[in-house]
Amino acid sequence: MIIFKETGGTHMVLDVTGRLSREDYEKLVPRLEKAMEEHGHRRCLIALHDFEGWTMGGLWQELRFDLRHRKDFDRVAVVGESKLAEYATRLTAPFFGGQVRFFPQERAAEATQWLQVG
């Protein structure tokens, strides 16, 4: 499940839990694209909680989104609590033109600060 949060600040936040499916992306992407268009967000914090990866359809949608919006993000900070979360960040990072960094859960404040710099 993905929950989109508009912060009204410099970046948007996605709270991600469990295994992501095609349907999760079908619900999220239109809202995310609208927020990007309306507010010009170019930075994103992805908070992974009990992340279990993707279904095949979910992974395909993730990679499609990443490629389609390759140049739309300056920075993406991923905060997670497992090696799977860190691996998922490494898997998707090459599909973005901007900077993508993984932060362990105990460094979540540092991730937010990194998004606000520059």
N, CA and C atoms as an extended XYZ file, in Angstrom:
354
Properties=species:S:1:pos:R:3:atomname:S:1:resname:S:1:resid:I:1 pbc="F F F"
N         0.844       -1.166        0.000 N   MET     1
C         0.000        0.000        0.000 CA  MET     1
C         0.899        1.241        0.000 C   MET     1
N         0.474        2.260       -0.755 N   ILE     2
C         1.197        3.525       -0.818 CA  ILE     2
C         0.246        4.641       -0.413 C   ILE     2
N         0.680        5.447        0.552 N   ILE     3
C        -0.101        6.609        0.973 CA  ILE     3
C         0.685        7.851        0.599 C   ILE     3
N         0.057        8.712       -0.194 N   PHE     4
C         0.677        9.957       -0.640 CA  PHE     4
C         0.318       11.072        0.320 C   PHE     4
N         1.337       11.818        0.762 N   LYS     5
C         1.111       12.942        1.673 CA  LYS     5
C         1.688       14.203        1.051 C   LYS     5
N         0.853       15.191        0.914 N   GLU     6
C         1.293       16.509        0.447 CA  GLU     6
C         1.738       17.289        1.671 C   GLU     6
N         2.987       17.686        1.715 N   THR     7
C         3.509       18.346        2.910 CA  THR     7
C         3.354       19.857        2.866 C   THR     7
N         3.137       20.409        1.675 N   GLY     8
C         3.070       21.857        1.552 CA  GLY     8
C         4.445       22.488        1.643 C   GLY     8
N         5.467       21.672        1.751 N   GLY     9
C         6.834       22.176        1.857 CA  GLY     9
C         7.626       21.919        0.594 C   GLY     9
N         8.874       21.596        0.798 N   THR    10
C         9.797       21.429       -0.322 CA  THR    10
C         9.683       20.074       -1.012 C   THR    10
N         9.004       19.145       -0.374 N   HIS    11
C         8.960       17.797       -0.940 CA  HIS    11
C         7.635       17.104       -0.612 C   HIS    11
N         7.407       16.006       -1.320 N   MET    12
C         6.240       15.177       -1.033 CA  MET    12
C         6.707       13.922       -0.308 C   MET    12
N         5.765       13.242        0.347 N   VAL    13
C         6.086       12.047        1.128 CA  VAL    13
C         5.210       10.897        0.673 C   VAL    13
N         5.835        9.735        0.492 N   LEU    14
C         5.118        8.506        0.199 CA  LEU    14
C         5.399        7.524        1.329 C   LEU    14
N         4.348        7.071        2.002 N   ASP    15
C         4.469        6.024        3.018 CA  ASP    15
C         4.118        4.701        2.354 C   ASP    15
N         5.053        3.777        2.388 N   VAL    16
C         4.893        2.506        1.682 CA  VAL    16
C         4.935        1.362        2.687 C   VAL    16
N         3.947        0.472        2.581 N   THR    17
C         3.859       -0.678        3.472 CA  THR    17
C         3.541       -1.929        2.664 C   THR    17
N         4.177       -3.040        3.025 N   GLY    18
C         3.841       -4.324        2.426 CA  GLY    18
C         4.402       -4.524        1.032 C   GLY    18
N         3.697       -5.322        0.232 N   ARG    19
C         4.094       -5.653       -1.138 CA  ARG    19
C         3.292       -4.775       -2.087 C   ARG    19
N         3.986       -4.096       -2.998 N   LEU    20
C         3.337       -3.166       -3.905 CA  LEU    20
C         2.846       -3.870       -5.168 C   LEU    20
N         1.618       -3.540       -5.554 N   SER    21
C         0.988       -4.167       -6.718 CA  SER    21
C         0.733       -3.138       -7.816 C   SER    21
N         0.351       -3.623       -8.963 N   ARG    22
C        -0.031       -2.762      -10.082 CA  ARG    22
C        -1.144       -1.819       -9.661 C   ARG    22
N        -2.095       -2.331       -8.915 N   GLU    23
C        -3.231       -1.524       -8.469 CA  GLU    23
C        -2.799       -0.370       -7.565 C   GLU    23
N        -1.786       -0.598       -6.742 N   ASP    24
C        -1.266        0.485       -5.897 CA  ASP    24
C        -0.797        1.656       -6.762 C   ASP    24
N        -0.081        1.337       -7.830 N   TYR    25
C         0.430        2.377       -8.719 CA  TYR    25
C        -0.684        3.032       -9.528 C   TYR    25
N        -1.680        2.261       -9.917 N   GLU    26
C        -2.798        2.835      -10.667 CA  GLU    26
C        -3.550        3.873       -9.846 C   GLU    26
N        -3.595        3.684       -8.537 N   LYS    27
C        -4.243        4.649       -7.653 CA  LYS    27
C        -3.335        5.847       -7.373 C   LYS    27
N        -2.049        5.590       -7.199 N   LEU    28
C        -1.119        6.629       -6.792 CA  LEU    28
C        -0.684        7.558       -7.917 C   LEU    28
N        -0.296        7.019       -9.037 N   VAL    29
C         0.374        7.800      -10.076 CA  VAL    29
C        -0.419        9.026      -10.522 C   VAL    29
N        -1.717        8.941      -10.796 N   PRO    30
C        -2.428       10.170      -11.196 CA  PRO    30
C        -2.368       11.266      -10.131 C   PRO    30
N        -2.495       10.909       -8.870 N   ARG    31
C        -2.415       11.904       -7.783 CA  ARG    31
C        -1.015       12.506       -7.685 C   ARG    31
N        -0.024       11.658       -7.821 N   LEU    32
C         1.363       12.101       -7.743 CA  LEU    32
C         1.698       13.036       -8.898 C   LEU    32
N         1.302       12.663      -10.099 N   GLU    33
C         1.572       13.491      -11.270 CA  GLU    33
C         0.842       14.828      -11.177 C   GLU    33
N        -0.369       14.836      -10.648 N   LYS    34
C        -1.118       16.076      -10.481 CA  LYS    34
C        -0.399       16.994       -9.493 C   LYS    34
N         0.059       16.440       -8.371 N   ALA    35
C         0.779       17.238       -7.374 CA  ALA    35
C         2.077       17.790       -7.958 C   ALA    35
N         2.764       16.992       -8.746 N   MET    36
C         4.008       17.452       -9.366 CA  MET    36
C         3.720       18.610      -10.317 C   MET    36
N         2.652       18.499      -11.074 N   GLU    37
C         2.279       19.542      -12.027 CA  GLU    37
C         1.841       20.819      -11.307 C   GLU    37
N         1.022       20.676      -10.283 N   GLU    38
C         0.478       21.840       -9.582 CA  GLU    38
C         1.490       22.548       -8.689 C   GLU    38
N         2.345       21.770       -8.024 N   HIS    39
C         3.233       22.348       -7.022 CA  HIS    39
C         4.707       22.326       -7.415 C   HIS    39
N         5.006       21.690       -8.522 N   GLY    40
C         6.387       21.657       -8.984 CA  GLY    40
C         7.338       20.860       -8.106 C   GLY    40
N         6.785       19.943       -7.317 N   HIS    41
C         7.655       19.139       -6.455 CA  HIS    41
C         8.675       18.391       -7.301 C   HIS    41
N         9.904       18.482       -6.876 N   ARG    42
C        10.969       17.766       -7.563 CA  ARG    42
C        11.783       16.924       -6.574 C   ARG    42
N        11.244       16.831       -5.349 N   ARG    43
C        11.920       16.043       -4.319 CA  ARG    43
C        10.885       15.185       -3.602 C   ARG    43
N        11.327       13.999       -3.169 N   CYS    44
C        10.379       13.054       -2.582 CA  CYS    44
C        11.053       12.256       -1.472 C   CYS    44
N        10.322       12.069       -0.384 N   LEU    45
C        10.735       11.189        0.699 CA  LEU    45
C         9.867        9.948        0.624 C   LEU    45
N        10.493        8.798        0.502 N   ILE    46
C         9.775        7.524        0.475 CA  ILE    46
C        10.104        6.793        1.771 C   ILE    46
N         9.098        6.625        2.610 N   ALA    47
C         9.271        5.954        3.902 CA  ALA    47
C         8.736        4.531        3.779 C   ALA    47
N         9.619        3.551        3.882 N   LEU    48
C         9.255        2.144        3.744 CA  LEU    48
C         9.078        1.524        5.129 C   LEU    48
N         7.889        0.965        5.371 N   HIS    49
C         7.575        0.309        6.637 CA  HIS    49
C         7.134       -1.120        6.333 C   HIS    49
N         7.815       -2.092        6.878 N   ASP    50
C         7.480       -3.493        6.615 CA  ASP    50
C         7.393       -3.764        5.114 C   ASP    50
N         8.321       -3.190        4.359 N   PHE    51
C         8.344       -3.323        2.901 CA  PHE    51
C         8.658       -4.760        2.515 C   PHE    51
N         7.845       -5.322        1.613 N   GLU    52
C         8.004       -6.709        1.177 CA  GLU    52
C         8.318       -6.828       -0.305 C   GLU    52
N         8.593       -5.711       -0.966 N   GLY    53
C         8.913       -5.754       -2.391 CA  GLY    53
C         7.684       -5.514       -3.253 C   GLY    53
N         7.721       -6.073       -4.459 N   TRP    54
C         6.666       -5.845       -5.440 CA  TRP    54
C         6.117       -7.156       -5.979 C   TRP    54
N         4.870       -7.110       -6.429 N   THR    55
C         4.381       -8.171       -7.299 CA  THR    55
C         5.047       -7.903       -8.649 C   THR    55
N         4.951       -8.822       -9.588 N   MET    56
C         5.545       -8.583      -10.911 CA  MET    56
C         4.912       -7.362      -11.571 C   MET    56
N         3.590       -7.244      -11.477 N   GLY    57
C         2.903       -6.093      -12.049 CA  GLY    57
C         3.292       -4.798      -11.352 C   GLY    57
N         3.507       -4.860      -10.053 N   GLY    58
C         3.929       -3.684       -9.300 CA  GLY    58
C         5.323       -3.228       -9.680 C   GLY    58
N         6.246       -4.181       -9.847 N   LEU    59
C         7.609       -3.837      -10.249 CA  LEU    59
C         7.610       -3.205      -11.634 C   LEU    59
N         6.829       -3.766      -12.541 N   TRP    60
C         6.732       -3.201      -13.886 CA  TRP    60
C         6.228       -1.758      -13.830 C   TRP    60
N         5.197       -1.490      -13.018 N   GLN    61
C         4.665       -0.132      -12.891 CA  GLN    61
C         5.687        0.803      -12.246 C   GLN    61
N         6.433        0.315      -11.274 N   GLU    62
C         7.490        1.111      -10.633 CA  GLU    62
C         8.523        1.547      -11.661 C   GLU    62
N         9.011        0.601      -12.445 N   LEU    63
C        10.039        0.917      -13.425 CA  LEU    63
C         9.507        1.834      -14.529 C   LEU    63
N         8.265        1.641      -14.941 N   ARG    64
C         7.647        2.533      -15.938 CA  ARG    64
C         7.571        3.960      -15.411 C   ARG    64
N         7.121        4.105      -14.162 N   PHE    65
C         7.039        5.431      -13.561 CA  PHE    65
C         8.427        6.062      -13.482 C   PHE    65
N         9.396        5.291      -13.003 N   ASP    66
C        10.750        5.812      -12.851 CA  ASP    66
C        11.310        6.290      -14.188 C   ASP    66
N        11.114        5.528      -15.235 N   LEU    67
C        11.616        5.919      -16.553 CA  LEU    67
C        10.870        7.132      -17.107 C   LEU    67
N         9.564        7.152      -16.953 N   ARG    68
C         8.749        8.255      -17.470 CA  ARG    68
C         9.085        9.568      -16.755 C   ARG    68
N         9.437        9.484      -15.497 N   HIS    69
C         9.726       10.685      -14.710 CA  HIS    69
C        11.206       10.789      -14.346 C   HIS    69
N        12.031       10.192      -15.142 N   ARG    70
C        13.475       10.128      -14.917 CA  ARG    70
C        14.090       11.491      -14.575 C   ARG    70
N        13.666       12.522      -15.281 N   LYS    71
C        14.273       13.847      -15.111 CA  LYS    71
C        13.427       14.784      -14.263 C   LYS    71
N        12.365       14.276      -13.673 N   ASP    72
C        11.443       15.124      -12.923 CA  ASP    72
C        11.797       15.282      -11.450 C   ASP    72
N        12.742       14.507      -10.961 N   PHE    73
C        13.106       14.572       -9.550 CA  PHE    73
C        14.576       14.952       -9.398 C   PHE    73
N        14.829       15.960       -8.552 N   ASP    74
C        16.206       16.339       -8.232 CA  ASP    74
C        16.795       15.390       -7.193 C   ASP    74
N        15.938       15.069       -6.191 N   ARG    75
C        16.399       14.213       -5.101 CA  ARG    75
C        15.267       13.318       -4.623 C   ARG    75
N        15.636       12.076       -4.320 N   VAL    76
C        14.703       11.127       -3.723 CA  VAL    76
C        15.424       10.492       -2.537 C   VAL    76
N        14.835       10.633       -1.355 N   ALA    77
C        15.378       10.012       -0.148 CA  ALA    77
C        14.480        8.839        0.216 C   ALA    77
N        15.091        7.692        0.413 N   VAL    78
C        14.351        6.492        0.798 CA  VAL    78
C        14.769        6.120        2.212 C   VAL    78
N        13.791        6.032        3.107 N   VAL    79
C        14.050        5.653        4.495 CA  VAL    79
C        13.454        4.267        4.713 C   VAL    79
N        14.284        3.349        5.183 N   GLY    80
C        13.804        1.987        5.367 CA  GLY    80
C        14.426        1.310        6.561 C   GLY    80
N        13.922        0.126        6.826 N   GLU    81
C        14.342       -0.599        8.026 CA  GLU    81
C        14.933       -1.971        7.733 C   GLU    81
N        15.184       -2.268        6.439 N   SER    82
C        15.689       -3.603        6.122 CA  SER    82
C        16.666       -3.556        4.952 C   SER    82
N        17.381       -4.642        4.779 N   LYS    83
C        18.283       -4.784        3.634 CA  LYS    83
C        17.481       -4.802        2.328 C   LYS    83
N        16.258       -5.360        2.356 N   LEU    84
C        15.416       -5.359        1.170 CA  LEU    84
C        15.115       -3.921        0.735 C   LEU    84
N        14.838       -3.046        1.690 N   ALA    85
C        14.571       -1.637        1.374 CA  ALA    85
C        15.800       -0.989        0.748 C   ALA    85
N        16.956       -1.288        1.298 N   GLU    86
C        18.198       -0.733        0.746 CA  GLU    86
C        18.450       -1.286       -0.660 C   GLU    86
N        18.219       -2.569       -0.848 N   TYR    87
C        18.392       -3.189       -2.160 CA  TYR    87
C        17.409       -2.597       -3.179 C   TYR    87
N        16.164       -2.388       -2.772 N   ALA    88
C        15.156       -1.813       -3.670 CA  ALA    88
C        15.574       -0.413       -4.113 C   ALA    88
N        16.173        0.340       -3.206 N   THR    89
C        16.664        1.677       -3.557 CA  THR    89
C        17.760        1.566       -4.604 C   THR    89
N        18.676        0.659       -4.409 N   ARG    90
C        19.761        0.467       -5.391 CA  ARG    90
C        19.219       -0.003       -6.739 C   ARG    90
N        18.173       -0.805       -6.702 N   LEU    91
C        17.573       -1.324       -7.939 CA  LEU    91
C        16.960       -0.205       -8.772 C   LEU    91
N        16.256        0.706       -8.136 N   THR    92
C        15.542        1.745       -8.877 CA  THR    92
C        16.359        3.014       -9.111 C   THR    92
N        17.408        3.261       -8.345 N   ALA    93
C        18.193        4.495       -8.457 CA  ALA    93
C        18.708        4.780       -9.867 C   ALA    93
N        19.203        3.783      -10.610 N   PRO    94
C        19.723        4.086      -11.946 CA  PRO    94
C        18.662        4.597      -12.936 C   PRO    94
N        17.400        4.434      -12.602 N   PHE    95
C        16.342        4.881      -13.494 CA  PHE    95
C        16.001        6.356      -13.310 C   PHE    95
N        16.592        7.003      -12.310 N   PHE    96
C        16.352        8.418      -12.054 CA  PHE    96
C        17.546        9.242      -12.506 C   PHE    96
N        17.275       10.433      -13.026 N   GLY    97
C        18.342       11.342      -13.420 CA  GLY    97
C        18.912       12.107      -12.235 C   GLY    97
N        18.133       12.247      -11.164 N   GLY    98
C        18.578       12.980       -9.976 CA  GLY    98
C        19.244       12.059       -8.978 C   GLY    98
N        19.520       12.612       -7.807 N   GLN    99
C        20.168       11.855       -6.738 CA  GLN    99
C        19.150       11.023       -5.973 C   GLN    99
N        19.527        9.796       -5.677 N   VAL   100
C        18.696        8.903       -4.868 CA  VAL   100
C        19.586        8.350       -3.758 C   VAL   100
N        19.119        8.487       -2.516 N   ARG   101
C        19.906        7.986       -1.382 CA  ARG   101
C        19.022        7.197       -0.436 C   ARG   101
N        19.617        6.150        0.122 N   PHE   102
C        18.953        5.341        1.139 CA  PHE   102
C        19.433        5.784        2.518 C   PHE   102
N        18.490        5.863        3.460 N   PHE   103
C        18.794        6.199        4.850 CA  PHE   103
C        18.152        5.150        5.741 C   PHE   103
N        18.907        4.573        6.673 N   PRO   104
C        18.287        3.664        7.642 CA  PRO   104
C        17.276        4.429        8.499 C   PRO   104
N        16.320        3.735        9.036 N   GLN   105
C        15.239        4.333        9.825 CA  GLN   105
C        15.756        5.290       10.912 C   GLN   105
N        16.827        4.922       11.568 N   GLU   106
C        17.334        5.766       12.649 CA  GLU   106
C        17.934        7.084       12.145 C   GLU   106
N        18.080        7.231       10.820 N   ARG   107
C        18.600        8.475       10.238 CA  ARG   107
C        17.520        9.194        9.411 C   ARG   107
N        16.262        8.993        9.753 N   ALA   108
C        15.153        9.602        9.002 CA  ALA   108
C        15.227       11.130        9.010 C   ALA   108
N        15.612       11.722       10.111 N   ALA   109
C        15.714       13.181       10.180 CA  ALA   109
C        16.778       13.693        9.209 C   ALA   109
N        17.847       12.937        9.062 N   GLU   110
C        18.911       13.310        8.123 CA  GLU   110
C        18.390       13.262        6.674 C   GLU   110
N        17.514       12.312        6.378 N   ALA   111
C        16.937       12.208        5.034 CA  ALA   111
C        16.114       13.456        4.714 C   ALA   111
N        15.306       13.896        5.666 N   THR   112
C        14.493       15.099        5.474 CA  THR   112
C        15.382       16.321        5.284 C   THR   112
N        16.425       16.406        6.075 N   GLN   113
C        17.347       17.531        5.966 CA  GLN   113
C        18.032       17.526        4.598 C   GLN   113
N        18.457       16.360        4.123 N   TRP   114
C        19.114       16.227        2.824 CA  TRP   114
C        18.193       16.702        1.695 C   TRP   114
N        16.906       16.420        1.808 N   LEU   115
C        15.962       16.855        0.779 CA  LEU   115
C        15.834       18.373        0.750 C   LEU   115
N        15.997       19.025        1.877 N   GLN   116
C        15.777       20.466        1.960 CA  GLN   116
C        17.011       21.279        1.587 C   GLN   116
N        18.174       20.642        1.499 N   VAL   117
C        19.416       21.348        1.175 CA  VAL   117
C        19.472       21.614       -0.310 C   VAL   117
N        20.031       22.757       -0.654 N   GLY   118
C        20.264       23.089       -2.065 CA  GLY   118
C        19.053       23.432       -2.750 C   GLY   118
